[in-house]
Amino acid sequence: MQCVVDASVLVAATRPSEKFHAGAQICLQTLIAAGAVILVLTIALAELAAAIARGGADVDLAEEIVVIDQQSPDGCSLPENKP
């Protein structure tokens, strides 16, 4: 199964102060447990970096997301014009 995840879900999952933090974490954990291929738009990593720069983000979790993206054999980032 492949699933496109919006940057807002990644940001919410890494920032405990976000309104939907718990739901975003559960969503990602569920997808990972199901073995889903998680696809994100290329700009999502920039949005995640901006969330870290604003402060309050779980930097370790954000780094894990970037590492997973970089190590994905089929690349989990999609160009912005191909969602």
C-alpha positions in Angstrom: 0.0 0.0 0.0 1.2 3.5 -0.8 0.0 6.6 1.0 0.7 10.3 0.4 1.2 12.1 3.7 0.8 15.8 3.8 3.6 17.9 5.3 1.2 19.1 8.0 0.9 15.6 9.3 4.7 15.4 9.6 4.9 18.8 11.3 2.2 17.9 13.7 3.8 14.6 14.5 7.1 16.3 15.5 5.6 19.2 17.4 3.9 18.4 20.7 2.3 21.8 20.9 0.4 21.2 17.7 -3.4 20.6 18.1 -3.3 17.3 16.2 0.0 16.0 17.5 -1.3 12.8 19.0 -3.5 12.0 16.0 -0.6 12.6 13.6 1.7 10.3 15.5 -1.0 7.6 15.6 -1.5 8.0 11.9 2.1 7.6 11.0 2.6 4.7 13.5 -0.4 2.9 12.0 0.9 3.4 8.4 4.4 2.2 9.4 3.0 -0.8 11.3 0.9 -1.7 8.2 4.1 -1.7 6.1 2.8 1.2 4.0 5.1 3.1 1.6 4.8 6.6 2.8 5.1 9.2 0.1 5.6 12.9 0.7 5.9 15.9 -1.6 9.4 17.1 -2.0 8.5 20.4 -0.3 7.5 18.5 2.9 11.1 18.2 4.0 11.5 22.0 3.7 8.3 22.5 5.7 9.6 20.1 8.3 12.9 22.1 8.5 10.9 25.3 9.0 9.0 23.7 11.8 12.3 22.8 13.5 13.5 26.4 13.0 10.4 27.7 14.7 11.2 25.6 17.7 9.3 23.1 19.7 9.7 20.3 17.3 11.1 16.9 18.2 14.4 17.2 16.3 15.2 13.5 16.6 11.9 12.4 15.1 12.2 15.0 12.3 15.7 13.6 11.6 14.3 10.1 11.5 11.8 11.2 8.9 14.5 12.7 6.7 16.7 9.6 7.0 13.8 7.3 6.1 13.2 9.6 3.0 16.8 9.4 2.0 17.2 5.7 2.5 14.0 4.7 0.7 14.9 2.4 -2.2 12.2 3.8 -4.4 12.3 7.3 -3.0 9.4 8.4 -0.9 9.4 12.1 -2.0 7.2 13.0 -4.9 7.9 16.1 -7.0 5.5 18.9 -6.1 3.6 18.7 -9.4 3.0 14.9 -9.2 1.0 14.2 -6.0 
